[in-house]
Structure formats: C-alpha cells, structure tokens
Amino acid sequence: MNKFNVGVIGCGNISGIHMDALSALPDVTLYAVCDIDESKAAKAAEKYNCKYYTDYREMLKDSSIDSIHICTPHYLHAPMAIDSMLAGKHVLCEKPIAITSEDAQEMIRVSGETGKKLEICFQNRYNATSVKIKEILDSGSAGRILGAKAFVTWKRDKDYYASGAWRGTWEQEGGGVLINQSIHTLDLLQWFLGDVDKIKGNADTRLLGDYIEVEDTAEATIVFKNGATGLFYATNCYATDSPVEIEIFCEKAVLKLSDGLNVTYKDGRTEHITEADTKTGGKAYWGSGHAALIKDFYRRLGTGEDMPIDGFQALTSLKMIEAVYKSTKTREYVKF
Ligand SMILES: NC(=O)c1ccc[n+]([C@@H]2O[C@H](COP(=O)([O-])OP(=O)(O)OC[C@H]3O[C@@H](n4cnc5c(N)ncnc54)[C@H](O)[C@@H]3O)[C@@H](O)[C@H]2O)c1
C-alpha cells in the first residue's frame, strides 16, 4: 500500500480539520506543518506529533514529503501551489483556487507540466445531499433542468474581519462574500447545472463598509448552456449563519436543499436525505465533507486516478465571480 507523508502550510482556522482528517487515515502521515507564526506551527506540531517549519520553502526541500495542503490566505494559494508542484509535491489547496483566473491558469499549467496532482477543496461536493442531487440529475430521472435558485445568508462581523489582516481586502482575500463564503454554492450550481453561458450580476458593500473594502452582498443571474437560468443571492450581513438553500426545478421533479434534501417528483413520490447521514465533523453551514474529500484525494493518489475537483473544475467558480465583478461595472452580461 502507498504511504504518503504530508505537509500542511497554514495553521489557522481551517487547518485543524485537515490535520484531524489526515491523522485518521491509515496510509497517510501528517509529517510537517508550517506557519509564519511560530507559536501556531509549534502548537500544531506538538498536538499532531510532527515537525514544524516557519518558512514553507524550507519545508518543500524535504524530499520525504509527498503532498502539501495549502490552508493560507487566498493570495498565497497560487505561489505556494506552484512552488510545491515544482518541488515535486502533489497539492490539495483550500478554496478559492486563486484570486485571479490568470494565476489559476498558471497553476493548471504547472500541474500539467510537472505531472503533479492539483485538487481544490470544494468539500460540499462530498455532502450526502450534494452527491444525491448530482446522482438524480445525471440519471435523468428528474427530466430536463429548467432553473435553479440559491441563497447564502451568513454572518461575518467586525470581529471576524479583525481576526486576520488579509480578510476583507482586495489584494489578499481577492473579494468578499463571493470569493470566500458563497464560492462553494457557485461551484455546486455549475457542477449540478453544467456549463455556464453568461452571467450578469451585482456586488455591493451594504453593511460592513467600515471594516472591509470588498463586497458583503452580491446577486447574479446565471444563464447555463442547457438553457436553464440560475438565480443567486449571497450576503455576509445576515443575523446568523443559515443553511445554504438551493432549489433545482426540473421537468419531472423539484429538488430542495436546506437543512436536508427534499425531492418531490411530479408522480407524487418524495425522497428526503439528511446531512447527518455523512457522519463527519465540521461546521454544519460549511458542509462537513473535508474528511471525505481528503480521504478520496489519497485514495486517488494511490490508484493514480484523476482528481475530481482539479484546476479546470475550480477555475469555473472563480470565473463566475470575476464575471459578477465585471458586470457590476459594465451593467452588461459577461459571456463565458
Ligand atoms: N473549505 C472551507 O469550507 C473553508 C472554511 C474556512 C476557510 N477556508 C479557506 O482556508 C484558507 C485559510 O483560511 P483560515 O480561515 O484558516 O485563515 P486563517 O487566517 O485563520 O489562517 C491562515 C494561516 O496562514 C498563515 N500564513 C500566512 N502567511 C503564511 C506564509 N507565508 N507561510 C505560512 N503560513 C502563513 C497565518 O499565519 C495563519 O495562521 C482560506 O483559503 C479560506 O478560504 C475554507
């Protein structure tokens, strides 16, 4: 059986979910962690009984490391992923793939050139409800998809934005509610509905302008190549973190995702799937698919299979976001 030694860059909020998931896998060793904040790196190294570094380039020199997880602020994803692949490591990078599609294209190019796998962490695709939606839509049992609507209404306040200097900035976060919070839902929409034809949207800063320079609220009309229309709304200005709501309206069924998935077929049949079925950890409103995604990443590294959420897959949600920013300025549809 293949054994993989893993290095994790970034020991902040999300990193514990990666480290716990890695520690639970029999064929994987959490070998080293890295953070520019030495106290965070040392704390994680003590907890997971591994080495630590404060300079990721030093960590990349260690030839016994097979793969790198990137859990750092958005603007660092592209340079860190590229450096890792050039150093001969496979990469599992947190979302978004990068803050510009040019950077993302370069990551894809380097992955192709080096033959190193690149996977982006859109773990919500592994939720029991997402898997079921995809299965129903792909099987044809719901008929043609006619439209979809999606709502992401979460709460991010002054304290959240004060928790990291990179947050709320164009230069380091690359955007607001679109690129950080609701990118998961944009990824799901394009995964469920297929290729995007054109997008027109609006991004605005409604309530959080005292703390951030990026958008806290956005909406978009997404026209898919199959003719279906997607209506999308996202905000960080709500009073709480509500479950993401997605409805997909098809010829023969309506699929409604909120706290769970309800499918109502025209012939009267109904199905209900609860997310608790996944039995994995994580904050409920983020989705709890990290452990499943990470397990699948190493299974595929072992077999040599392609990664399901590679650079090309992850580029689409970034392009959708860039289209919303562009059409906010031009008031025109952005064609894909
Ligand atoms: N998939 C999800 O649902 C999900 C949820 C939360 C966060 N995330 C993503 O995870 C990433 C990190 O988010 P977070 O909330 O953990 O941020 P965070 O600010 O809590 O942690 C980032 C860490 O990176 C470290 N860091 C910064 N520059 C570094 C460098 N040059 N070398 C090494 N370490 C460096 C910081 O010191 C910090 O500890 C982001 O891409 C975010 O969007 C994903």
The ligand as an ORCA input file, in Angstrom:
! r2SCAN-3c Opt
* xyz 0 1
  N     -13.403     24.882      2.654
  C     -13.972     25.622      3.595
  O     -15.149     25.490      3.894
  C     -13.153     26.654      4.283
  C     -13.532     27.177      5.525
  C     -12.700     28.130      6.128
  C     -11.549     28.574      5.464
  N     -11.245     28.064      4.244
  C     -10.075     28.532      3.473
  O      -8.885     28.162      4.154
  C      -7.886     29.147      3.913
  C      -7.375     29.669      5.250
  O      -8.456     30.229      5.955
  P      -8.424     30.346      7.545
  O      -9.766     30.788      7.951
  O      -7.837     29.128      8.143
  O      -7.400     31.573      7.709
  P      -6.526     31.957      8.982
  O      -6.155     33.385      8.805
  O      -7.192     31.517     10.219
  O      -5.229     31.035      8.787
  C      -4.272     31.278      7.806
  C      -2.912     30.899      8.384
  O      -1.932     31.046      7.361
  C      -0.758     31.550      7.987
  N       0.113     32.142      6.974
  C       0.005     33.365      6.378
  N       1.025     33.579      5.535
  C       1.808     32.459      5.582
  C       3.015     32.066      4.946
  N       3.633     32.867      4.059
  N       3.541     30.855      5.253
  C       2.931     30.031      6.161
  N       1.786     30.354      6.807
  C       1.224     31.548      6.517
  C      -1.280     32.540      9.009
  O      -0.312     32.850      9.985
  C      -2.491     31.804      9.541
  O      -2.175     31.006     10.674
  C      -8.545     30.200      3.034
  O      -8.297     29.899      1.695
  C     -10.027     30.036      3.330
  O     -10.880     30.485      2.285
  C     -12.006     27.110      3.654
*
